[in-house]
Amino acid sequence: MVSRSYTNLLDLASGNFPAMGQPRERKQLPRVMTVPGVISELDDDAVSDVPSSVVQDRMIIVANQLPVKAKRRPDNKGWSFSWDEDSLLLHLKDGLPEDMEVLYVGSLRTDVDLSEQDDVSQVLLDSFNCVPAFLPPDILSKFYHGFCKQHLWPLFHYMLPFSGNHGGRFDRSLWEAYVAANKIFSHKVIEVINPEEDYVWIHDYHLMVLPTFLRRRFNALRMGFFLHCPFPSSEIYRTLPVREEILKALLNSDLIGFHTFDYARHFLSCCSRMLGLEYQSKRGYIGMEYYGRTVGIKIMPVGIHMGQIESVLKLADKEWRVGELKQKFEGKTVLLGVDDMDIFKGVNLKLLAMEQLLKQHQKWQGRAVLVQITNPARGRGRDLEELQAEIQESCRRINETFGRPGYEPVVFIDRPVSLSEKAAYFTIAECVVVAAVRDGMNLTPYEYVVCRQGVSGSESGVESSGPKKSMLVVSEFIGCSPSLSGAIRVNPWNIEATAEAMNEAISIADSEKQLRHEKHYRYVSTHDVAYWSRSFYQDMERTCKDHFIRRCWGIGLSFGFRVVALDPNFKKLNIDHIESAYIKSKKRAILLDYDGTVMPQTSINKTPSSEVISMINTLCGDVKNTVFVVSGRGRDSLGKWLDPCKKLGIASEHGYFMRWSADDDWENCGQSSDFGWIQIAEPVMKLYTEATDGSSIETKESALVWHHRDADPGFGAAQAKEMLDHLESVLANEPVAVKSGQFIVEVKPQGISKGSVAEKIFTTMAERGRQADFVLCIGDDRSDEDMFESIDNAIASGILNSSKSVFACTVGQKPSKAKYYLDDTADVINMLETLAEASDPSPSAGNSP
């Protein structure tokens, strides 16, 4: 059991969120099972730990709205429900395995009285496999019309709130309602979930913090998220006051999906710039390492449901005879627009382009007709009212200017239009125009292409026996644009260019229209909604395949919560355990990295404190110990900083120089003393330094290092990659290695690494009859992995005894070749102080031969 306070993110949030006035439901839904029966009546957050008796994967689809329609019965007694055939959520199950049960969690479009909620919930669960989330009116208004529609929707469509009247300022109470609503959704999921068997697929921007609530409760839950709207560039997204909270919440998913690479690229850029996370592409899959978990990034535009469109085409003959429309527009060339009444759909820009078309190409006056179907607005506000007035004025002006008896250049349909009526318009339209200034996907062009193809045996198709043809003019700012390579892409803000594109679309030869149509139809018919959901599910399976064999635990409060997932054999170094092994041992090797291990990575002053110096001296003072600092730093810097530690061994520049104590001379461990390569590498590095603001070159005795930590993250990383390729090319015949690291590109002699240093230390100790029976090796970055690997090699070659105490330890909880970890430098110092206290001080030099 987990206490209610543990899962209450609102209480833990740093903003001291106020209580949102949420009525307590009188009873919870029983857990849905694959066999008849009820495990338990759940009380609030409680979930039975007893596994289901039948193991069967199930998909729980969570969205703001359920794929059902609800309406009052005529006698006003109770409700009647039916599937919403237009809902994407309903159709996506076609791509899931046939034997997979699908459960929906979401809200209803209508208000249900508190006294009826239990009965409605039971009916929806029994008959539709739906679990409704009932949001209190105060939360619902602030959540949907407030935060979703006033903040997220405009921002994700690139509209910034420059003034209080334009978009509105950020209102924290709306954010609190958003979080509260997501928490209610999480309760509904928790009521019915079997975390070891179920997949959870969350949809769209309404529920972007839901992954954190669910991940906090079930660390190993298999969970995906798909964003159906655009994700803005980092310059836009970073203006959101809760930007990091939302990013971190999304990263609690296992797979995050986007319609286009642009949207995914913007998300990855935000994660890089705001959270310092980098992504990798491996064998075609994009992923980000996040505290040991790989968060997958899926790029796949959604498709349409072919069966639904084809069945609607058959109905079009009955419900709306295509013949009537053909007769009405006989002798006319019809351009068609189908859009929501929304400020981002570009309806008025399309009307202005039509006006420009009629002005510039007078041959179309009396012949070209734009039929604009506008679906009712889903949002509300002054911007929308102004837009509607502007559209009406444009329609009136165009029709007054170019209209004549029997000819109306713009036919504006501002009412709900049935699917069959819309299909009839698609069938007779020569071209569809989409001029949205920003749209997540927009499936209108897909639907149009299928309608123009028609279905066999139906009169609604374009000449059933003749060639099929269609033309598309689409905005380059909509999600479907990249997949429609035969469409004429336009910048809708450029009225003249859009008008020319419309003219080209209706003037082009029929043979060209046919070729473009065939290309589009092949894509649309094969990349349907089932293809999309099947692909997402398969990627979710792949991403989550190791969930239940890895050790997972949650850390952090509020939206800083995240799950650390590590190999079962990777564990935190227990101080009592290492102290016990330390005391029992006779010959010890202690190898320490410097930056990020004994000295914080972010520290500007790299001189160790007197406490650290004293601790190192105590460790070195024990005759049983051989203590080394192994660093990439230069020998002069290390020698100066660690000058008080006379018995300490130092390996600088990754082991190119090495000394066993301050009384010993520096050894040159390099295989070659030829540094002619510097004359080749340095000019290349200077070239990139001049071109990359914030970068610098560090010149060592044996190496050159290019740093870009203070450069723009994206540009610095791109320049580092380019420089790496450049240097590898010009230094191909030189005895050097070119490597990239954490914000660095380094050129150093071949054969030099921290691993070779460690191997030399172990070998020398064995040759002197002091084979180590205790090894402690600590480091924090990629170069230290060579040391960890050398320990395994030393054991395999007999230099070290496998039965002895070996502690390879990385700093930070991350994938590593080490078997242990400590959280930070403070943990390292604390552990070393414990060992120092257990040491036996001696006047003899511990590191001397």
VENKA-V583217 format. One record per helix or strand of 2 or more residues. SS is the DSSP state (~ for helix, > for strand). FROM is the first residue (numbers start at 0). LEN is the number of residues. Records with the same first field share a line. If there is no record, write none. Layout:
SS->FROM-LEN ; FROM-LEN
This chain:
~->3-4 ; 8-4 ; 87-8 ; 113-15 ; 136-20 ; 171-21 ; 204-3 ; 209-8 ; 233-4 ; 242-8 ; 260-15 ; 305-14 ; 321-7 ; 346-14 ; 361-3 ; 381-21 ; 418-10 ; 443-10 ; 480-3 ; 494-13 ; 509-17 ; 528-15 ; 546-3 ; 557-3 ; 574-10 ; 609-11 ; 634-7 ; 652-3 ; 677-14 ; 712-18 ; 753-14 ; 781-16 ; 824-13
>->57-8 ; 67-5 ; 78-5 ; 100-7 ; 129-3 ; 165-2 ; 197-6 ; 221-5 ; 254-4 ; 278-4 ; 284-6 ; 292-7 ; 332-8 ; 367-8 ; 409-4 ; 430-4 ; 471-4 ; 487-3 ; 550-5 ; 561-5 ; 570-2 ; 587-5 ; 624-6 ; 648-4 ; 656-3 ; 666-2 ; 695-4 ; 702-5 ; 735-6 ; 743-6 ; 773-6 ; 804-7 ; 819-3
